[in-house]
Amino acid sequence: MVSRSRLRQPTWSISPPRRRRVTHLTDDITDKALEFITDSKAIAPDKPFFLYFAPGACHAPHHAPKEWIEKFKGRFDQGYEAIREETLAKQKQLGIIPKNTELPPINPIGTPETRKGPEGKPFPELDYTRPWDSLNEDEKKLFTRMAEVYAGFLGHADFHIGRLLDYLEESGELENTMIVVVSDNGASAEGGPNGSVNEMKFANGVPDNLEQNLAMIDELGGTRTYNHYPTGWAMAFNTPFKMWKRYEFNGGTSDPCIISWPAGIKARGELRGQYHHAIDLVPTILDVLGVAAPETIKGNVQTPFDGVSMRGSFDNAAAESKRKTQFYAMLGSRSIWHEGWKAVTTHPCIAGWGNFNDDEWELYHVDVDRSEVHNLAAQQPDKVRQLVNIWFSEAGANGAFPLDDRTPVEILMEPRPQLTAARDQYVYFPGNSPVPEWQAVNTKNRSFVIGVLVDLPTPGAEGVLFAHGTRFGGHALYVKDNRPALREQLRRRRRADGRRHGRDPDR
């Protein structure tokens, strides 16, 4: 028999455990992962299992138990530029990078003061790094605490990954279990140059206020903040690469990949230098299992995999990679890797600059210059043209057009596909599972009325009747002091943005 709760879990919201008043996602999904593995082995001990373990770490908000945050107190006091230098030296010592690797500048594509776009359009005000020595003591204190919180978050996740590995070892499953550890992108910079206590401000185009952020320093890592470190830490945590998530420099796309399979891989603790992409993971697993991807499923022809297997490199460091080309495009930033060379634009993400045909393409021989310091475009224009032509070919084959570098507010205001057609009335009931915002009623930039039929159990009863979003962005209707009240977050700025883009936000 399969329990009703197990049937619901793939598609329904799961409430946090009631055994704790405050819960943490990493704790809970680790408990659930161990439960899944234990159940599967109890029912069918000879069958293999597949577990996709995806903790929230280290995506914003950076939340961690205080005892984990305190483990890293003082570890970042020297600042992000010094940390970059220390990390680079350690990487060279460990043999992770070549001895001649250089660090790129902390603002490799410009700042609001040094660069303007077409027709004088501004450089994105959040996409640059403030030099550490330009900060005052309060700013250094705040920025350092944000890094400590992040490190605590990561350390906490690492501990729980260890719980999974311990269980596999104790149960005798570790030897013949393939474990693949990857992250989803380079370090993120949505905190902007000053860090943030509410990343939803970035999404709404609202700059953070340093004075307000300093007032929340003791709340960082807790439930009252949707916190994110400043861009300087993104550069430090991406060492030796430049830029960060959203950009197609290696700082945005190059991630560690750790593969362990004691029963199937003879090599131990070795490094591999073949170029691979996340799309190569599934073909690798299928290759190891000896399973061919089906050409049809229930009569539907399947799209062929773009990925290639990495298995050949498991025990052969010199194995030739089957991957020859990889194209990238995101929010205006573009690049192409081909046989050890890379062309990449300096187009700022979500800047609204457009004019993509006027973009500058930089050229790097990344086989020998992983940190993309030496731009060879002027010396090898023919190689640039070759790679740019390949990019356009790959972009067309992968549906990358039209290119889009609109601002976050413009992108988030774009209507998303709905399960049902829009209607004039939406009805929700007590006991509803949470409805994701993108499938709920859209109240942005339009008039609306919220009506609630409620029975107050006792005189003076208080509480929330309807909530849309969270404390970090959205609105809630509630009863307090015997009166209904509506609380809204970020609405004032949303109105201003609506007028700027030619919309009447009150209609």
ABEGO torsion letter per residue (X at the ends): XBBAAAAAAAABBBBBBAABABBBAAAAAAAAAAAAAAAAAAABAABBBBBBBBBAOABOBBBBBAAAAAAABGAAAAEAAAAAAAAAAAAAAAGABBAABBBBBABAAEBAAABBBBGGBBBBAAABBBBAAABBAAAAAAAAAAAAAAAAAAAAAAAAAAAAAAAAAAAGAAAABBBBBBBABBBBAAAEAAEBABAAAAAAGBBBBAAAAAAAAAABGBAABBBBBBAAAAAAAAOABBEBBGBABAAAABBBBBBBBAAABABBGBBBABBBBAAAAAAAAAAAAGBBBBABBGGBBBBBBABBBAAAAAABAABBBABABBBBBBGGBBBBBBGGBBBBBABBBGAGAEGAAABBBBBBBAAABAAGABBAAAABAAAAAAAAAAAAAAAAAAGAOBBBABBAAAAAABBBBBABBBBABBBBBBGBBBBBAAABBBABGBBBBBBBBBBBABBGBBEBABBBEBAAEEBBBBBBGGBBBBBBBGAAAAAAAAAAAGBBAAX
